[in-house]
Amino acid sequence: MGVQCITKKPKILLVPYPAQGHVNPMLKLGLALLTHGLQPIIVTPEFIHRRIVANVDLNDYQVRFMSIPDGFSGEEGPYDFFAIEKSMENIMPNHLETLLHELDEDDDGTVVCMVIDLLASWAIQVATRCGIPAAGFWPAMQATYRLITSIPEMIQADLISETGKFTNTCQPLLSTEDLPWLIGTQASRKARLKFWIRILDRLTSLRWLLLNSFPQEFVIHDDEYQDDDYIAPPHNNPIIFPVGPLTEPSLTTPKNPSFWKEDTNCLEWLDHQKPNSVIYISFGSWVSPIGDAKIKTLALTLQSLNRPFIWVLAKSWRHGLPNGYSDTVSKQGKLVLWAPQFQVLQHKAVGLYLTHCGWNSTMEAIQCRKRLLCYPMAGDQFVNCKYIVKVWKIGVKVKGLGQKDVEEAVKKVMKDEEMEERLRKIYHRTMGEETSSRVAGNLKAFVLGLDQLQQNSLH
Ligand SMILES: O=c1ccn([C@@H]2O[C@H](COP(=O)(O)OP(=O)(O)O[C@H]3O[C@H](CO)[C@@H](O)[C@H](O)[C@H]3O)[C@@H](O)[C@H]2O)c(=O)[nH]1
């Protein structure tokens, strides 16, 4: 019995926020933790679990996926931000606690830690109640993390109002429109600010924070990099470990656990296109439809550009399309409901990516060395866009979706002969060997810390 206990791997529960851009990096984190002798288990609400199971074979993953009830009916959704928040705060905690007890007592290794997406901060309280050490997970840029963690000071210093707008300009790089919490109506902005402040309160009880980014995001040239100018956490807790970007090459993941069925036909179609000719358009998984008028404008713009394109457009986004659009453009472009994005970006026919600047998409574009046309819409996307355009200079922001604006941006981005080299540099900085070994070292330090904590609690 004793020997059996020793061979059982300690369990580590990973709790992502229920969105594609959060589950994907959490899986990669889980796979990385596997190699450190842990047994990672990803816990999602049932509505997400159902989508994953419908689209991928869970046996392909060495990481376990488990679900907890979310209080939603069995239908597909859509569930908006506040409906999900309500479920996270009121329904999921008790179910997670029950699951934790079951997992702890099932004779297959105890739960030694929880890694909790900061946007799912409800689970921090569950960890505290159950006496399980918790690490936070920040799925995006450190710059956005810093911005969010400075909300209380900004409020205190009267730099932002109660709806989260700048009272005067205090960040040289950002304007009010770029602030990640300014989404929707006045009431929803206030509610989102409250959501973030609650996260900050809970954050203080975390021991560690795993950051899906890299140190010194503002540096592009290697010679400007200073190793000692590392992240200085504002408080002692949590200790920050940059473990990102959690992307494809360093880890052999089968594929992302897609919530929707990937249309792989577009890969064959790409094989018939000229190198660097195709524009790939995708606005990620999380932003709400941008309205019929904008969709119609973009549809006509794409047609007028006379370039081949692949456009990821969910059903709920398609109402504004001109009648018969898909057939009209069939020789020029492909509309897909969901793409195998990483494979599309890897393809040599793809030359440009019109993106919403989600963090995962941004990193995937860098990994595949693709130039970016940026159209940020919500949350951290404005900050990411600033870095893409102003700091790393690997893309251009499109002012609007009309023909003139997009044409201008395409010209600018294609004309920039140094962009290729800058893409190479930022790729090297974020995903090169040195970064990979730093990430491995940081993960090791985190696991060692965890181990030490275990040892101390046994004595
Ligand atoms: O057709 C598609 C479109 C997307 N993806 C994948 O879906 C993920 C999308 O992630 P991301 O680019 O981060 O966008 P969102 O899903 O919209 O992510 C949310 O979460 C991110 C991490 O916090 C934030 O940076 C974004 O702003 C926020 O919208 C990526 O891995 C893509 O490869 C596909 O596989 N197929």
The ligand as an SDF file (V2000), in Angstrom:
LIG
                    3D

 36 38  0  0  0  0  0  0  0  0999 V2000
  -11.2410   29.5720  -36.1720 O   0  0  0  0  0  0  0  0  0  0  0  0
  -10.5340   29.5910  -35.1590 C   0  0  0  0  0  0  0  0  0  0  0  0
  -10.3310   30.7540  -34.3780 C   0  0  0  0  0  0  0  0  0  0  0  0
   -9.5350   30.6650  -33.2560 C   0  0  0  0  0  0  0  0  0  0  0  0
   -8.9450   29.4870  -32.9170 N   0  0  0  0  0  0  0  0  0  0  0  0
   -8.0930   29.3800  -31.7160 C   0  0  0  0  0  0  0  0  0  0  0  0
   -8.7620   29.9620  -30.6140 O   0  0  0  0  0  0  0  0  0  0  0  0
   -7.8280   30.6340  -29.7870 C   0  0  0  0  0  0  0  0  0  0  0  0
   -8.3170   32.0530  -29.6320 C   0  0  0  0  0  0  0  0  0  0  0  0
   -7.6080   32.6670  -28.5980 O   0  0  0  0  0  0  0  0  0  0  0  0
   -7.3750   34.2450  -28.5540 P   0  0  0  0  0  0  0  0  0  0  0  0
   -6.7270   34.7090  -29.7680 O   0  0  0  0  0  0  0  0  0  0  0  0
   -6.6600   34.5510  -27.2890 O   0  0  0  0  0  0  0  0  0  0  0  0
   -8.8260   34.8610  -28.6120 O   0  0  0  0  0  0  0  0  0  0  0  0
  -10.1650   34.6620  -27.6880 P   0  0  0  0  0  0  0  0  0  0  0  0
  -10.6260   33.2800  -27.7120 O   0  0  0  0  0  0  0  0  0  0  0  0
  -11.1180   35.6710  -28.1800 O   0  0  0  0  0  0  0  0  0  0  0  0
   -9.5640   34.9880  -26.2450 O   0  0  0  0  0  0  0  0  0  0  0  0
   -9.9830   35.7020  -25.1080 C   0  0  0  0  0  0  0  0  0  0  0  0
   -8.9530   35.3980  -24.1550 O   0  0  0  0  0  0  0  0  0  0  0  0
   -7.6340   35.8350  -24.4770 C   0  0  0  0  0  0  0  0  0  0  0  0
   -6.7020   35.3750  -23.3600 C   0  0  0  0  0  0  0  0  0  0  0  0
   -7.0370   35.9740  -22.1550 O   0  0  0  0  0  0  0  0  0  0  0  0
   -7.6150   37.3510  -24.6560 C   0  0  0  0  0  0  0  0  0  0  0  0
   -6.3330   37.7940  -25.0230 O   0  0  0  0  0  0  0  0  0  0  0  0
   -8.6560   37.7540  -25.7070 C   0  0  0  0  0  0  0  0  0  0  0  0
   -8.6920   39.1620  -25.8370 O   0  0  0  0  0  0  0  0  0  0  0  0
  -10.0210   37.2230  -25.3110 C   0  0  0  0  0  0  0  0  0  0  0  0
  -10.9850   37.5610  -26.3060 O   0  0  0  0  0  0  0  0  0  0  0  0
   -6.4700   30.5530  -30.4760 C   0  0  0  0  0  0  0  0  0  0  0  0
   -5.6870   29.5480  -29.8570 O   0  0  0  0  0  0  0  0  0  0  0  0
   -6.8140   30.1630  -31.8960 C   0  0  0  0  0  0  0  0  0  0  0  0
   -5.8530   29.3540  -32.5340 O   0  0  0  0  0  0  0  0  0  0  0  0
   -9.1200   28.3520  -33.6740 C   0  0  0  0  0  0  0  0  0  0  0  0
   -8.5750   27.2880  -33.3880 O   0  0  0  0  0  0  0  0  0  0  0  0
   -9.9150   28.4430  -34.7850 N   0  0  0  0  0  0  0  0  0  0  0  0
  1  2  2  0
  2  3  1  0
  2 36  1  0
  3  4  2  0
  4  5  1  0
  5  6  1  0
  5 34  1  0
  6  7  1  0
  6 32  1  0
  7  8  1  0
  8  9  1  0
  8 30  1  0
  9 10  1  0
 10 11  1  0
 11 12  2  0
 11 13  1  0
 11 14  1  0
 14 15  1  0
 15 16  2  0
 15 17  1  0
 15 18  1  0
 18 19  1  0
 19 20  1  0
 19 28  1  0
 20 21  1  0
 21 22  1  0
 21 24  1  0
 22 23  1  0
 24 25  1  0
 24 26  1  0
 26 27  1  0
 26 28  1  0
 28 29  1  0
 30 31  1  0
 30 32  1  0
 32 33  1  0
 34 35  2  0
 34 36  1  0
M  END
$$$$
